[in-house]
């Protein structure tokens, strides 16, 4: 869903439109959009729908996610559905370990 919003960042999407694209229930879409909104990845636009809203470093991370999804789709899907916070896990993947920093 995040990548759908990213593909057209100025477009305002309704829950029904995203539901049709993703073939998922409106309740599930609504819940996911609320989660993305809480994380500042999406924004509610009055009563009309939602749009992409990540900026700064968060936007850069979403662009990296889109690139990785294009190259390693199944690995990204596995990460998203793994236990824990997928955004934190994604961010952690870019941290240098202490052992790696000194090399």
N, C-alpha and C positions, 0 to 999 in steps of 0.2 A: 504494500500500500504506500509506503514511504517513497518508493521509487516511482510510482505512478504520479504522486504529487510533485516529485522532483522533475520529472520529464516536462511538466508544464507548470512552472512555479507561479505564474501569474493567474492561472486558471482557478476558478472557484468550483470545486467538485461537490456535488450533493452526495448524500449517503446512498441514494438509489443508484446514481451513476457508478460509484465505486463498487457497489454490490453487484451490479451487472457485469462489470469488467472482471471482478475477482470471483464471481459466482459463489458468493458467501452471503450469509443472512445479514439483514440490515442491523439487527441487534449486535452481531459480532463486529460489523464495520463501525458502528457507533462507538462501541467499547474501545476498539483499537484507535479510533480517531481521538477519543478523549485521552487515551494514554499518550499518543503522539503530541497532543496539545499540551498536556502537563509537562512534557519534556522539551517544549519549545521547538518541536520539529514541524508542527502544523499549527494553524491558527483558525479559529472559528471566524467566519465573516458574516457578521450580523445574523440574520436568520436564513441566509442563502446557502451556506455550506462551509467547506474547509479549503484551505490552500496551504502550500508549502511555506514554512517560515523560518527554517534554520538559517543562521547567519554566523559569520566569523569561523572560528575553529570547528564548531559543530557542523556548519555547512561543508567545510573541507572533509570532515569525517564521512559525511553522507555521500559526497562525491567519490571518495575512496571505496565506500561500501558499494556504490553503483558499479564502479570499475571491477571490483572483486567479484561481485555477483555475475557480471558479464563473463568473467574468466573462470570462476569456480562456483557456479550456481549451487551445486549440491552441498558443498562445504559451508557456504553462507547459510543456506536453509537449515542445515544441521545445527549451526551455531545459534541461529535465532530460536530454534525450538529446544535447545538444551536448557537444563535447569540453571537458575541464576539469572542475572540481569544481562541480556544480550548486548545492550549498549556498553555496559561496563566491560564485558568480555572482549568486545570489539576494540574498545579503547586500550585495554590491557595488552592486546596483541601488538601494539605499537610502542610499548614501553621497553626500554633497554634494561636487561637484567644487570645487576651489579657486575657479574663476571664478564658480560659482553662490553660494558662501558670502558673497561680498562684495556681492552685489546685494540 
